């Protein structure tokens, strides 16, 4: 079977791939990029809204950006109280960052499992 597969041209081999491999190869980078951009854009927007609602004496607009970067580390350090209201942009950013983390983690685990299966035992 593998010798027949090796004789096929590369375009035919791609069509004979299982569906999940095609999705992983073609769509995984796009999914990762879209989730990262979503978390970044909505995170900066949401933290800017939250920061502006707190009415700081000396505004520092780097704070929303750095808090957004913390979303990717799963440490959002969000202050939710009367001075720092929650908003829908932060909810979308948190969800996108968590999904981004899960997709990256599952891709890494799948790659490790695939490499371990190639080892001779």
N, C-alpha and C positions, 0 to 999 in steps of 0.2 A: 504494500500500500504506500509506504513512504517513498519507494523508488518511482511509483507512478506519479506521486505528487511532485517529486523533484523534477520530473520530465516536463511538467506543465509550464507554460510561460508564466511570467510573474503576474500578469493580469488575471489569468485563470486561477492561480493560487489564491489571490486576494478574494475572488468570488467564492471559492470553496472554503473560506475561513468560517468558523462559527460566528454567529451574530455578535456575541459578547466581545469577541476579540476585535471585530471591526469597530464596534462602539468604543472600546478602550483605546484603540489606535487612532481613530479619526476624531472622536468627539471629546475625549477626556481633556486634552489641552484647552479646548474651547470652553468646556464646562468650568474648569479651574480658573481660566481667565475671567469669565463672566462673573463668577462668584466673588473673585478678588476685587474686580472693579466695582461691583455692586456694594460690597462691604466698605470699600474705600470711599466711594461717592456718598452713600447714605450715612456712613459714619461721620465723615467730616461735616456734612449738613446737619445731622442730628446733634452732634456735640456742639456745633456752632449755635444752634437754636438754644440748647440747654445752657451754654456759657453766656449767651446774650441775655437769657431770662434771669440769670443770677445778678446781672448789672454790676460787673466788677468796676472798681475805682480806676484801675489802670488796665485797659484791655490788652491782652496778649493773644493774638490769633494763631499762635503756634500750638496752643493747648489743645484745641479740637483735633488738629492733625496728629499730635502725639498720642492722644487718647484713642484715636482710630487705629493707630498702629498697635496699641495694646489689645485691640479686639482680636488680632491675629494670634496673639499669644494666649488667648482665652482668659485674659485678666483685664476686663473692661474698666475696672475701677470707677464704676458709675455711682454718682451720688444722686439718689432719688429722694428728695424731700420737697418742702414747699419752695425752697430757693432754687432747686434743680429739678424741674418737672421732666417726666419722661415724655417722649414723643414717638410717633410712628416711624420716623426715619431711623431712630436708634434700634427699634425692634427689628426692622428689616436688616439693618447692618449686623446686628448680633446673630440673627438667623443665618445670613449669608456667610459670616465668618465661621460659625459652627459647622455649617455644611461644607465649607471649603476645607476645614480641618478634617472632617470625616472622609471626604473624597480623597484628599492627599494621603491620609493614613491608610485607607483601604487599598489605594494603588500601590503604596509601598509594601504593605503586607502581601498583596497578590504577587508582586515582583519577587519578593523574598521566597515565597512558596514555590514559584515557578523555577527559581534558581536552585532551590534545595532539591526539587524533584529531578533535576539534571545530574545530581551527584550520584556516583556509583556506590551502592550499598551492598 
